[in-house]
Amino acid sequence: MLNGKIKPNVSIDFAGIKLKNPVLTASGTFGYGEEYAEFVDLNKLGGVIVKGISLKPIKGNPPPRIWETPSGMLNAIGLENPGLDVFINEKLPYLRQFDTAVIVNIFGYSLEEYARVAELLDSVPGVAGLEVNISCPNVKAGGMVFGTDLGASFELLSAVRKATDMPLIAKLSPNVTNIVDFAKAAQDAGCDGLSLINTLLGMAIDVRCMKPRLANCMGGLSGPAIRPVAVRIVWQVAKSVQLPIIGMGGIMTGEDALEFILAGASAVAVGTANFVNPHATLDVLAGIESILDEQGIRDIKDIIGAVAK
C-alpha cells in the first residue's frame, strides 16, 4: 500500500529478465552486492548489476583513482576485479540467496576473452543475464577501443552472442560521434537490450602541483552533471531501435529515474548516488512509486517512452 492506496505496478520484463521493479544498481558502484547489504535490502531491488568481471584477475590502475567534480566524479579504477573463478565461487553464492535478478557485467581485452567469459557464465546458476562493457581497448588491434569502432563493436557483440544463450545487454560508450549507429549495430549483432550510458571521458588538473588529479590522467565522468546527456541519448536511441534500454547517468531521485523512463528506458541503474547515499536505490524506487501514485498512473509500463513516441 502507498498512502492507503494500492501501489502502482512497477514490475518489468526486461529482455526476458523478470524485474520486480525497474531499479537496478550500476556496475562498478555497488560491488558484488554484499558490500551494501548492511544498508540495502537486496530483495527489494529490481536487480543487481555486479562490478565488471574479466577472465583473469586485474589489479586496476594506480592511485589516485577517483576525483570529485562539480555534480559528479571522475574515476579511473581500471576495472579492478578478482577474476571469473573467484566471482563464481566466492561472490555469486552470496547473491543467490536473494530474490533479485543478478546481471553480470563482463569485459575483456580481446574478442576471444569476451566470448570465453560469456561461455563460462552461460550455464552458471543464479545469473539472469550479461551486460557487455565494450569500452575496453582491443590489445590485438593496437589498443583501439571496441566501443568506439562500429565494426569492432558489431564483431565483438556477435561473438559474445554466439557464446551464450542468456539475455545479452550491450553497455554503450557515449564517447562516439553517433551512438544511434552503435545501438543499431548491437541490435543487428543479436543483443537483447542496451545500457545507456557509460561514463563520459574527462580530466581534472591540480593547478598548484601542475599535474593531473588522476594517476591515469583521464577518467570516466559520472554523476548528475552527465544526466541531461544521458537522457538525450536514451531518447534518441529509443526512437531508432526496438531493444529495451536500461537508462543510467546521474540518477539521484525518483524524478531523475522517471526522466529516463519517459525518454524510452524500461529500467534504470543507480550508480554514483550510491557513494553519497548508501540507500539511494531504495530512495529512488520510493520516489518513482510516489510520483506514479501522485499522477494516478497504475502501471509504469504505460509511460515507458511516452516522450519518445
Helices and strands as residue ranges (DSSP letters): E 12-14, E 17-19, E 23-25, G 34-36, G 42-44, E 47-53, E 66-69, E 72-75, H 84-86, I 87-91, H 92-95, E 101-106, H 111-121, E 129-133, E 137-138, G 139-141, E 144-145, G 146-148, H 150-163, E 168-171, H 179-188, E 193-196, E 200-203, E 205-206, E 211-212, E 218-222, G 224-226, H 227-238, E 245-248, H 254-263, E 267-270, H 273-276, H 280-294, G 300-303
